[in-house]
C-alpha cells in the first residue's frame, strides 16, 4: 500500500511534467534532476527522445518514493567493469566466440576506460565510431567497417543486457546505426585453385584444408576436434561445440576417410585429430597458411571463422 508521502511524490512528478528534464550543451541527450536523500542529483537519461526520457525520469521518481532507487550501483559501474561482467556472465557461458569477445572488449576499454556507464550517451558512441574509423593498425592499415560494426554490435548486446540486469535504464548504443558498405573480402575458389592450394600446403595443413573443404566445418571446430568425435563406422563427425552452441553431425566423404585414417594410428579418443608431431594442439594456422599462399598464388581466399 502506498503511503501519503509516496502518493505526494508521484503526484508532484506528474504535475511537474518535464520540469525535471533539461539538456546540456554539447549533449544530445536529456538529463534529469531530482532530490535524493536531501541532495540534488543530475544525471543523463541516455536518450535524446523526450518521451522516453520522461518515462525514465518518472521511473526514477517512483523508485525514490518507494525507497528502492539504487543510485550507488549505477553510479559506480564503469565501462571496464561492465565489459568484465558481460564476458563472465554472458560470453563465457552462452557464446562460442568468447576469445573474440575478449579481444573486442579490450579494444573498447582502451577508449571508454573507467567512464561511468550511466553517463555514456549515443553521442559518445558516435564519437567513438569516428575515432575508431581513423585508427591505424600495427600493420599500417585503417580499421575496416566490418571491424567497427562487430565492435558496435558487441556494445549493443552488452548495453541491452546491462538494461536487463538493472544497471542502466536505456541502451545508449541502440540508436547508433551500423556502417554501410562493408568491403566483401571473400570469393568461392574454383576446382583448380582448390587443388593448387592443397598441393602447396604444408604436411599438417593439408588434411585440415581437405576436411574444411569436404565438410564446411569452421576453423575453430576443426582445431578442437578429437578422435572420440570421429565415427568411421557410421561415416560422420560429431561437432559438440559449434558457433551457435548447438551440436550436429557432419557426414564424411570416402576421400576424407582415407585422409584421416593414417592420422588415427597411435592416437586415443581424447587426442586432437589435427595436432603437431608431439600431439599438442594446433592453435593457429596463419603462418602455415601464408607459407602455402606464397608457394602458389591464387588471389584472395575465403576464410571461414
Residue pairs with C-beta under 8 A, 6 or more apart in sequence:
2 10
5 65
6 65
6 66
9 61
9 64
9 65
10 61
10 62
10 65
12 61
13 20
13 57
13 58
13 61
13 62
14 58
17 54
18 50
18 54
18 57
20 32
20 33
20 34
20 57
20 61
21 30
21 31
21 32
21 33
21 45
21 50
21 53
21 54
21 57
22 30
22 31
22 32
22 33
23 29
23 30
23 31
24 31
27 44
27 121
27 123
28 48
28 121
28 122
28 123
29 44
29 45
29 46
29 47
29 48
29 53
29 121
29 122
29 123
30 44
30 45
30 47
30 48
30 49
30 50
30 53
31 42
31 43
31 44
31 45
32 42
32 43
32 44
32 45
32 53
32 56
32 57
32 60
33 40
33 41
33 42
34 40
34 41
34 57
34 60
34 61
34 64
35 41
36 64
36 69
36 71
41 71
43 75
43 118
43 119
44 118
44 119
44 121
45 52
45 53
45 56
45 57
45 169
45 170
46 56
46 118
46 120
46 121
46 122
46 168
46 169
46 170
46 171
46 172
47 53
47 56
47 122
47 170
47 172
47 175
48 122
48 175
52 170
56 169
56 170
59 169
60 69
60 169
63 69
70 166
73 167
74 117
74 118
74 167
74 168
75 116
75 118
76 116
77 116
77 117
77 118
77 167
77 168
78 113
78 114
78 115
78 116
78 117
79 108
79 109
79 112
79 113
79 114
79 115
79 116
79 117
79 120
80 109
80 112
80 113
80 114
82 117
82 158
82 162
82 167
83 105
83 108
83 109
83 158
84 105
86 101
86 105
86 157
86 158
86 161
86 162
87 98
87 101
87 102
87 105
89 161
90 157
90 158
90 161
91 97
91 98
91 101
91 102
92 98
94 245
95 101
95 245
96 220
96 241
96 242
96 243
96 244
96 245
97 243
101 154
104 150
104 151
104 154
105 154
107 151
108 128
108 151
108 154
108 155
111 128
111 131
111 132
112 120
112 124
112 128
115 124
117 159
117 162
117 167
117 168
118 168
120 172
121 172
122 172
122 173
122 174
122 175
122 176
124 172
125 152
125 155
125 172
125 173
125 176
126 176
129 148
129 152
129 176
129 179
132 143
132 148
132 151
133 142
133 143
133 145
133 148
133 179
134 142
135 142
135 143
136 142
136 143
137 143
144 182
144 183
145 179
145 180
145 181
145 182
145 183
146 182
146 183
146 185
148 179
149 178
149 179
149 182
152 173
152 176
152 178
152 179
153 178
155 173
156 171
156 173
156 174
156 176
159 168
159 171
159 172
159 173
159 174
160 171
160 174
162 168
162 171
163 169
163 170
163 171
185 300
185 302
186 300
186 301
186 302
186 303
187 299
187 300
187 302
188 302
189 197
189 298
189 301
189 302
193 298
193 299
194 213
196 296
196 298
197 209
197 292
197 293
197 296
197 298
197 301
198 206
198 209
198 210
198 213
199 296
200 292
200 293
200 295
200 296
201 209
201 288
201 292
202 288
202 291
202 292
204 274
204 276
204 282
204 288
205 285
205 288
205 289
205 292
207 259
207 260
207 263
207 274
208 222
208 274
208 282
208 285
210 255
210 256
210 259
211 217
211 222
211 256
211 259
211 260
211 274
212 219
212 222
212 304
214 252
214 253
214 255
214 256
215 237
215 250
215 251
215 252
215 256
216 250
216 304
217 225
217 237
217 239
217 250
218 242
218 243
218 304
218 305
219 285
219 303
219 304
219 305
220 243
220 305
221 239
221 241
221 242
221 243
222 273
222 274
223 272
223 274
223 281
223 282
223 283
223 285
224 241
224 272
224 281
225 237
225 239
225 272
225 273
225 274
226 269
226 270
226 271
226 272
226 273
227 264
227 267
227 268
227 269
227 270
227 271
227 272
227 273
228 269
228 270
229 237
229 238
229 239
229 240
230 237
230 238
230 252
230 260
230 264
230 273
231 237
231 238
232 252
232 257
232 260
232 261
232 264
235 251
235 252
235 257
236 249
236 250
236 251
236 252
237 249
237 250
237 251
237 252
238 247
238 248
238 249
238 250
239 247
239 248
239 249
239 250
240 247
241 247
242 248
252 260
260 273
263 273
263 274
267 279
271 279
272 279
272 281
272 282
274 282
275 281
275 282
276 282
293 301
